[in-house]
Amino acid sequence: MAIPKLMRAAIRALSKPDYHIKKTYRIVRNLEKVKGIQLVDPVYKPWNYYFADGKREVPARVFESEKDRLTPNTLLFFHGGGWITGDIESYQETCIELSRMTGFRVISVDYRLAPEYRFPAGLDDCYLAAKEVFHRASFFHAQQDSVVLMGDSAGGNLAAAVSLKGRDLGEFQFQKQILLYPSLYNDHHPETSPFDSVRENGTGNLLTAKQVNDYLELYKSRDEDLKDPYFAPLLESDFSNQPDTLILSAELDPLRDEGEAYGAELLKAGNRAEIHRIPEGLHGFFSSAGYFQQKKLSYEYINRFLNEGISHEDKTDTMGKIR
């Protein structure tokens, strides 16, 4: 479904212009840092941690309430921002809300950003965090089978790539992952993209197709990266042995179809996957301030997935039948 004219006009009135991210990403970062400054919920006492491998340290922030401090249930979270913006400060409110709404501990990873650190630097940081959380789960009062990979947008890309790489190297295998409107493909030009959502929702939107292509240009180190499944997980040829997966796409998002296509590939390879399209959802709604209908529905899906898993009915909920 393309964006209705009235809604498109409202989006244009509320959103920033189709800025040149290549020229303004530092300004965007600073604005997000200011937005992220806030009083921390007194029930939550975030604490900082550093993942390390002897060569580098990757900052992270752990969010947990006093009553959930000893829970084994943990979300390892990779933030969005096109691999260019976002950090643990700007996502602090989202992570506190996520922990409060799920009862899970949230570990937010502050991976390196492009273009200063291009692919695969951010992925390497997320992989290091995932490997350590998996093998040292008890340090966080967690258990290997209770840790869930999660990411939104570019963070969804990183979660999917971490899962594929962990399988390929045989170093870990998480039981579940949650991908929120993930970026998973390498081409968002309306003329060449295989996805209708790029043409339907790629202009006059909170996220445009042009911006996605600019993000990819800043993220890649070389043109060959565009063909790498760890860069664009939808290019993977083997989708077997992946975690149970919840994918939430946003109806009015240019990235909608690629997230749903990824879920379809997981199902085709024999995995268990649940795909839901959030009605009238715009890209980034999950990290937006406020608790509106789209976010409420998302938490219903997330909590059911975390607590009950995937039912037989949900497993067959493919793109042709998205609730």
C-alpha positions in Angstrom: 0.0 0.0 0.0 1.4 3.4 -1.0 1.3 6.3 1.5 -2.1 8.0 1.3 -2.0 11.6 0.1 -3.3 13.1 3.4 -0.8 11.1 5.4 2.1 12.0 3.0 1.2 15.7 3.5 1.3 15.2 7.3 4.6 13.4 7.1 6.1 16.2 5.1 4.9 18.7 7.6 6.4 16.8 10.6 9.6 15.4 9.1 13.0 16.8 8.3 13.7 17.5 4.6 15.4 14.8 2.5 18.8 15.9 3.8 22.2 14.9 2.4 23.3 12.4 5.1 26.8 12.4 3.6 27.2 16.0 4.5 25.2 16.3 7.7 25.7 13.0 9.6 27.8 14.7 12.3 25.0 17.3 12.9 22.4 14.5 13.1 24.6 12.6 15.6 24.9 15.7 17.8 21.1 16.4 17.7 20.4 12.8 18.7 22.8 13.0 21.6 21.0 16.1 22.9 17.7 14.3 22.4 19.0 11.3 24.4 19.9 13.4 27.4 17.2 12.8 30.0 16.6 11.8 33.6 16.9 8.1 34.0 13.9 6.2 35.4 14.8 5.7 39.1 13.6 2.1 38.9 16.3 1.5 36.3 20.0 1.8 37.2 21.9 1.4 33.9 25.5 0.3 34.2 28.2 0.4 31.6 30.2 -2.6 30.4 33.0 -3.0 27.9 33.3 -6.1 25.6 37.0 -6.7 24.9 39.1 -9.1 22.9 42.6 -7.8 23.6 42.6 -5.5 20.6 39.7 -3.2 21.2 36.9 -2.4 23.7 33.3 -2.1 22.7 31.1 0.0 25.1 27.7 -1.3 26.1 25.0 -0.3 28.6 22.9 -2.7 30.6 19.4 -1.8 31.6 17.6 -3.8 34.3 15.2 -3.0 37.1 16.0 -4.1 40.7 13.3 -6.8 40.6 14.6 -8.1 37.2 18.2 -8.0 38.2 18.6 -11.8 38.5 16.4 -12.7 35.6 18.1 -15.0 33.0 16.1 -13.3 30.2 18.2 -10.9 28.2 17.9 -8.9 25.0 21.1 -8.1 23.2 20.2 -5.0 21.4 21.8 -3.3 18.3 20.4 0.2 17.7 19.4 1.7 14.4 20.6 4.8 12.6 21.8 3.6 9.2 25.2 2.4 10.7 26.0 6.2 10.7 24.1 7.7 13.7 22.6 6.5 17.0 24.4 5.3 20.2 23.6 4.0 23.7 22.7 7.6 24.8 20.2 8.4 22.1 18.6 4.9 22.5 18.5 5.0 26.3 14.8 5.8 26.6 14.0 3.0 24.0 16.0 0.5 26.0 14.5 1.4 29.3 11.0 1.1 27.8 11.9 -2.2 26.2 13.1 -3.6 29.5 10.1 -2.3 31.3 7.6 -3.7 28.8 9.2 -7.1 28.5 10.7 -7.8 31.9 13.9 -8.6 30.1 17.4 -7.2 30.8 18.6 -5.2 27.8 22.2 -4.9 26.8 22.7 -2.1 24.3 25.9 -2.2 22.2 27.6 1.0 21.2 29.2 -0.3 18.0 31.6 1.8 15.9 29.9 4.0 13.3 30.6 4.7 9.6 32.0 6.5 7.8 34.9 6.8 10.2 34.6 3.0 10.7 33.2 1.3 7.7 32.0 -2.3 7.1 32.7 -4.6 8.8 33.8 -2.6 11.9 30.3 -2.2 13.3 29.5 -5.8 12.6 32.7 -7.0 14.2 31.8 -5.1 17.4 28.3 -6.6 17.5 29.7 -10.0 16.9 32.3 -9.6 19.7 29.4 -8.6 22.0 27.3 -11.5 21.0 30.1 -14.0 21.3 30.9 -12.8 24.8 27.3 -12.7 26.0 26.8 -16.2 24.7 29.9 -17.7 26.3 29.8 -15.7 29.5 26.1 -15.5 29.9 26.3 -16.2 33.7 28.2 -13.0 34.2 25.1 -11.1 33.3 22.9 -13.5 35.3 21.7 -14.9 32.0 21.6 -18.3 30.3 22.7 -19.1 26.7 19.2 -20.2 25.8 17.6 -17.1 27.3 19.5 -14.5 25.3 17.7 -13.0 22.3 19.3 -11.0 19.5 17.4 -7.9 18.6 17.8 -4.8 16.4 15.9 -2.1 14.6 16.6 -0.9 11.1 20.4 -1.0 10.7 20.5 -2.8 14.0 18.2 -5.5 12.5 20.7 -5.9 9.7 23.5 -6.3 12.3 21.5 -8.9 14.3 20.8 -10.9 11.2 24.4 -10.8 10.1 25.7 -11.7 13.5 23.4 -14.7 13.5 24.6 -15.9 10.1 28.2 -15.4 11.0 27.9 -17.2 14.3 26.5 -20.2 12.4 29.1 -20.0 9.7 32.0 -19.9 12.2 30.3 -22.4 14.5 31.0 -20.2 17.5 27.4 -19.7 18.8 23.7 -20.3 18.1 21.1 -18.1 19.7 17.6 -19.5 20.1 15.7 -16.4 19.1 16.1 -13.1 17.2 13.8 -10.1 16.7 14.2 -7.9 13.7 12.3 -4.6 13.6 11.9 -3.1 10.1 15.4 -4.3 9.2 17.6 -3.1 6.3 18.7 -6.3 4.6 19.2 -5.6 0.9 21.8 -3.7 -1.2 19.7 -1.7 -3.7 17.0 0.8 -3.0 16.9 2.6 -6.3 13.3 2.7 -7.5 14.3 1.8 -11.0 16.2 -1.4 -10.1 15.0 -2.5 -6.6 13.0 -5.8 -6.7 10.7 -4.4 -3.9 7.5 -2.5 -4.5 7.8 -0.8 -1.1 10.8 1.2 -2.3 8.7 2.6 -5.1 5.5 3.0 -3.0 7.1 4.5 0.1 10.5 5.7 -1.0 9.8 9.4 -1.5 8.2 12.1 0.8 8.7 9.8 3.8 10.4 9.9 7.2 13.0 7.6 5.6 13.4 7.8 1.8 15.0 5.5 -0.7 17.7 8.1 -1.4 18.6 8.2 2.2 18.9 4.4 2.5 21.2 4.4 -0.6 23.3 7.2 1.0 23.6 5.2 4.2 24.8 2.2 2.3 27.4 4.3 0.5 28.8 5.5 3.7 28.7 2.1 5.4 30.5 0.1 2.7 34.3 0.0 2.5 34.4 -1.0 -1.2 31.9 -1.8 -3.9 32.5 -5.6 -3.4 30.8 -5.2 0.1 27.5 -4.7 -1.7 27.6 -8.4 -2.6 28.5 -9.7 0.9 25.7 -11.4 2.8 27.1 -10.0 6.0 26.5 -6.5 4.5 23.1 -7.4 3.0 21.8 -10.6 4.6 19.1 -11.1 2.1 21.9 -12.1 -0.4 22.7 -15.2 1.7 22.3 -18.4 -0.3 21.9 -20.6 2.8 19.3 -19.6 5.4 19.3 -22.9 7.3 20.0 -23.3 11.0 18.8 -19.8 12.0 17.1 -18.9 15.3 13.3 -18.6 15.7 12.7 -15.2 14.3 10.1 -12.5 14.8 10.1 -9.9 12.0 8.0 -6.7 12.3 7.7 -4.6 9.2 6.1 -1.2 8.9 3.4 -0.8 6.3 4.5 2.6 5.0 8.3 1.9 5.2 10.4 1.6 2.0 12.2 -1.3 3.8 9.0 -3.2 4.4 9.2 -5.8 1.6 12.8 -6.8 2.2 12.2 -7.6 5.9 9.2 -9.7 4.9 11.2 -11.4 2.1 13.9 -12.3 4.7 11.2 -14.0 6.8 10.0 -15.9 3.8 13.5 -17.2 3.1 13.9 -18.3 6.7 10.6 -20.2 6.4 11.6 -21.7 3.1 14.8 -23.0 4.6 12.9 -24.8 7.4 13.3 -22.3 10.2 10.5 -21.1 12.4 9.6 -17.5 11.7 6.8 -15.1 12.4 6.2 -12.1 10.2 3.9 -9.2 11.0 3.2 -6.0 9.1 2.3 -3.2 11.5 -0.6 -1.2 9.9 0.2 2.4 9.0 3.6 2.0 10.6 6.4 4.4 9.6 10.0 3.5 9.7 11.5 4.2 13.1 8.2 4.1 15.0 9.5 1.8 17.7 12.1 4.2 18.9 9.8 7.3 18.7 8.6 9.0 21.8 5.1 8.1 23.0 3.1 4.9 23.3 0.8 4.8 20.2 -1.1 2.0 18.6 1.7 0.7 16.4 4.0 0.4 19.3 1.4 -1.2 21.5 0.7 -3.8 18.8 4.5 -4.4 18.4 4.9 -5.1 22.1 2.0 -7.6 22.0 3.8 -9.5 19.3 7.2 -9.2 21.0 6.0 -10.4 24.4 4.1 -13.3 22.9 7.2 -14.3 21.0 9.4 -14.0 24.0 7.2 -15.8 26.4 5.3 -18.3 24.3 7.5 -18.8 21.2 6.0 -19.4 17.7 2.9 -21.5 17.4 2.2 -23.7 14.4 -0.2 -21.1 13.1 2.3 -18.3 13.3 5.0 -20.4 11.5 2.9 -20.4 8.4 2.0 -16.7 8.6 3.9 -15.8 5.3 3.8 -12.7 3.2 0.6 -13.7 1.6 -1.1 -13.7 5.0 0.3 -11.0 7.2 -1.7 -10.0 10.2 
